[in-house]
Amino acid sequence: MNNSFEFLPLVTIGQFFPTGSIFHRRDPRARLLFFTLILLAITFSPSLLGVIAALLVTLVGLILSRVPIRYALKGLLAPLPFLIFIALLQLLFFSSTTGTVVYFKWGIIVLTQSSCLAALLLLLRFLALILWLSLMSFCLSSSEAISAMSALLNPLNRLGVHTMDLVMSIQVAMRFLPLLAQTAERIAKAQASRGAEWGTKRGGIIAQIRRVVPLIVPLFVTSLRRSDTMALAMDARAYGIQDRRTSLYPLTWKGRDTLLLLVGAVLTAGILVIK
């Protein structure tokens, strides 16, 4: 089958690999807090060196997780054209000529030193975020993430916040991405079997967009139908009858979990402090 029909291998976020690494052996709450700290550091790091340091931390994390780095890099293929497009917009149109070196100027298109650094920072930040989220899903299954979030958000129940509904919404969103890729792959194969031109490089970008539009409509309809079916299934299983849910495997916090959390705090501070 043509590789143009394969969507699921391009979606690395949401895939879990039980490799038994040092991450997998830690408590789900410690893992969730560790990955969340680094994620916040990548998001709010103000400097280019900080984002580069975050990429190095992500690379080391992939090595320690025992997940093939080549597979993790596949997750960058799908959003890479979109990221490059955003970086080009930042590079050519959203720049100031005051207090910086101007490399090129033609009408509204201005290429400056500050715009180059801003575009590079934007591109590397998004790449680091995608790789780190992929690493998080490699080392933390959806069930473990839900258990960890339920335990961490449990004190909010005393304030009247329905954390169970919040956690369930996050769980559905996490498990929806692989299903969405599988559905898109199935629809593309069905349309190609009926004579649709799918995966061809002929025509410009407008022609390629037109070929994608017939995929979006049935994908949207199928997603709505699946959501309705899931809602009926949850009602049939009496979801929401009990305010508090129990767990088959109780969570236990150990000293190594505290060490992992401390390492995450140090790495977060380092990424944010680097100028």
C-alpha positions in Angstrom: 0.0 0.0 0.0 1.2 3.5 -0.8 2.9 5.3 2.1 0.6 8.3 1.4 -2.2 6.4 3.0 -0.4 5.8 6.2 -1.5 8.4 8.8 -1.1 6.5 12.1 2.8 6.2 12.0 2.9 10.0 11.6 1.0 10.5 14.9 3.5 9.7 17.7 1.7 11.6 20.4 -0.6 9.1 22.2 1.5 6.0 21.5 2.7 4.1 24.6 5.8 1.9 24.7 6.2 -0.3 27.8 10.0 -0.5 27.6 10.6 -0.8 31.3 12.9 2.2 31.4 13.7 4.3 34.5 10.8 6.5 33.6 8.3 3.6 33.3 9.3 2.3 36.8 8.4 5.6 38.5 5.1 6.5 40.0 2.6 7.9 37.5 2.2 11.1 39.6 5.9 11.7 39.6 6.2 11.1 35.9 3.3 13.4 35.1 4.7 16.2 37.3 8.2 15.7 35.8 7.0 16.0 32.2 4.7 18.9 33.0 7.5 20.9 34.6 9.7 20.5 31.5 6.8 21.2 29.2 6.2 24.5 31.0 9.9 25.3 30.8 9.9 24.7 27.0 6.8 26.9 26.6 8.0 29.9 28.6 11.7 29.8 28.0 12.6 33.3 26.7 16.0 32.5 25.1 17.2 30.5 22.1 19.8 28.8 24.3 17.1 27.7 26.7 15.1 26.0 23.9 18.2 24.3 22.6 19.0 23.1 26.1 15.4 21.7 26.2 16.0 19.9 22.9 19.1 18.3 24.4 17.1 17.3 27.5 14.5 15.8 25.2 17.1 13.8 23.3 18.6 12.4 26.5 15.1 11.5 27.7 14.4 9.6 24.5 17.6 7.7 25.0 16.7 6.8 28.6 13.2 5.8 27.6 14.6 3.1 25.2 12.3 4.3 22.4 13.9 4.5 18.9 14.8 8.1 18.2 13.9 7.6 14.5 10.3 6.7 15.5 10.1 9.9 17.6 11.3 12.0 14.8 8.6 10.7 12.5 6.1 12.7 14.6 7.7 15.8 13.2 6.9 15.0 9.5 3.2 15.9 9.6 3.4 19.3 11.3 6.8 20.3 9.8 5.4 22.1 6.7 2.9 24.0 8.9 5.7 25.0 11.3 8.0 26.1 8.5 5.2 28.2 7.1 4.7 30.0 10.5 8.4 30.5 10.8 8.5 32.1 7.4 5.7 34.5 8.3 7.6 35.4 11.4 10.8 35.8 9.4 9.5 38.0 6.6 6.5 40.0 7.8 6.6 40.4 11.6 9.8 42.2 12.3 11.0 45.6 13.5 13.8 47.5 11.9 14.6 49.5 15.0 17.8 48.6 16.9 18.7 45.6 14.7 20.6 44.7 11.5 18.5 44.8 8.3 19.5 42.1 5.9 16.9 42.6 3.2 13.9 44.9 2.6 11.3 44.9 -0.2 8.0 46.5 0.5 6.4 44.9 3.5 8.9 42.1 3.4 11.7 42.8 5.9 14.5 40.4 6.8 16.3 41.5 10.0 18.6 39.8 12.5 15.9 39.9 15.2 13.3 38.3 12.9 15.8 35.5 12.0 16.3 34.8 15.7 12.6 35.0 16.5 11.7 32.6 13.6 14.4 30.1 14.7 13.2 30.3 18.3 9.6 29.7 17.2 10.5 26.7 15.1 12.8 25.1 17.7 10.2 25.7 20.4 7.4 23.9 18.5 9.8 21.0 17.6 10.8 20.7 21.3 7.2 20.7 22.4 6.2 18.0 19.9 9.1 15.8 20.8 8.5 16.3 24.5 4.8 15.5 24.3 5.7 12.4 22.3 8.2 11.3 24.9 5.6 11.9 27.6 3.1 9.6 25.8 5.9 7.0 25.2 6.5 6.8 29.0 3.1 7.4 30.4 0.1 5.5 29.3 -3.3 7.1 29.1 -4.6 5.0 32.0 -1.6 6.0 34.2 -2.0 9.6 33.2 -5.7 9.5 34.2 -4.9 7.9 37.5 -2.2 10.4 38.2 -4.4 13.4 37.3 -7.2 12.0 39.4 -5.0 11.7 42.4 -3.4 15.1 42.0 -6.7 16.9 41.4 -8.6 15.1 44.1 -8.2 18.0 46.6 -10.2 20.2 44.3 -13.3 18.1 44.9 -13.6 19.8 48.3 -14.0 23.1 46.5 -16.9 21.8 44.4 -14.9 21.2 41.3 -15.9 18.0 39.4 -12.5 16.7 38.7 -13.8 13.4 37.4 -15.5 15.1 34.4 -12.3 17.1 33.7 -10.1 14.0 33.8 -12.5 12.1 31.6 -12.5 14.9 29.0 -8.7 14.8 28.9 -8.7 11.0 28.6 -11.1 11.2 25.7 -8.9 13.8 24.0 -5.8 11.8 24.5 -7.3 8.6 23.0 -9.0 10.5 20.1 -5.8 11.3 18.2 -4.9 7.7 17.2 -8.5 7.0 16.3 -8.7 10.1 14.2 -5.6 9.0 12.3 -7.0 5.5 11.7 -10.3 6.9 10.5 -8.5 9.3 8.1 -6.4 6.4 6.7 -9.5 4.3 6.2 -11.4 7.1 4.4 -8.4 7.9 2.2 -8.1 4.2 1.1 -11.9 4.0 0.4 -11.8 7.1 -1.7 -8.7 5.9 -3.6 -10.4 2.6 -4.4 -13.2 4.5 -6.0 -10.9 6.4 -8.3 -10.0 9.5 -6.3 -6.5 10.9 -6.8 -4.9 10.6 -3.4 -1.3 11.1 -2.6 -0.3 12.4 -6.0 2.1 15.4 -6.3 0.5 16.8 -9.4 -0.8 20.4 -9.3 0.0 23.2 -7.0 -0.8 23.8 -3.4 -4.4 24.7 -4.3 -4.9 21.4 -6.1 -3.5 19.5 -3.2 -5.9 21.4 -0.8 -8.8 20.5 -3.0 -7.9 16.8 -2.8 -7.9 17.0 1.0 -11.3 18.7 1.4 -13.3 15.5 0.5 -11.4 13.8 3.3 -12.3 16.4 5.9 -16.1 16.2 5.6 -16.5 12.4 6.2 -13.9 12.6 8.9 -15.8 15.3 10.7 -19.1 13.3 10.3 -17.5 10.1 11.5 -16.0 11.9 14.5 -19.5 13.3 15.5 -21.1 9.8 15.1 -18.4 8.2 17.3 -18.8 10.9 19.9 -22.5 10.3 20.0 -22.0 6.5 20.4 -19.5 7.0 23.2 -21.9 9.3 25.0 -24.6 6.6 24.8 -22.2 3.9 26.0 -21.2 6.1 29.0 -24.9 6.6 29.9 -25.5 2.9 29.6 -22.7 2.2 32.0 -24.1 4.6 34.6 -21.2 7.1 34.3 -21.3 9.8 36.9 -23.5 7.9 39.4 -20.7 7.8 42.0 -18.8 11.0 42.9 -15.6 9.1 43.6 -14.0 6.3 41.5 -11.7 3.6 42.8 -8.6 2.2 41.3 -7.5 -1.4 40.7 -3.9 -0.7 41.4 -3.2 1.9 44.2 -0.5 4.4 43.6 2.6 4.3 45.9 5.1 7.1 46.2 8.8 6.2 46.8 12.0 8.0 47.3 13.1 7.7 43.7 9.9 9.4 42.7 10.9 12.4 44.8 14.4 12.3 43.2 12.8 12.4 39.7 10.7 15.3 40.7 13.7 17.2 42.0 15.6 16.5 38.8 12.7 17.9 36.8 12.6 21.0 39.0 16.4 21.6 38.5 16.1 21.1 34.7 13.1 23.4 34.6 15.0 26.1 36.4 18.1 25.7 34.2 16.1 26.0 31.0 14.3 29.1 32.2 17.5 30.8 33.5 19.8 30.2 30.5 20.1 33.4 28.5 
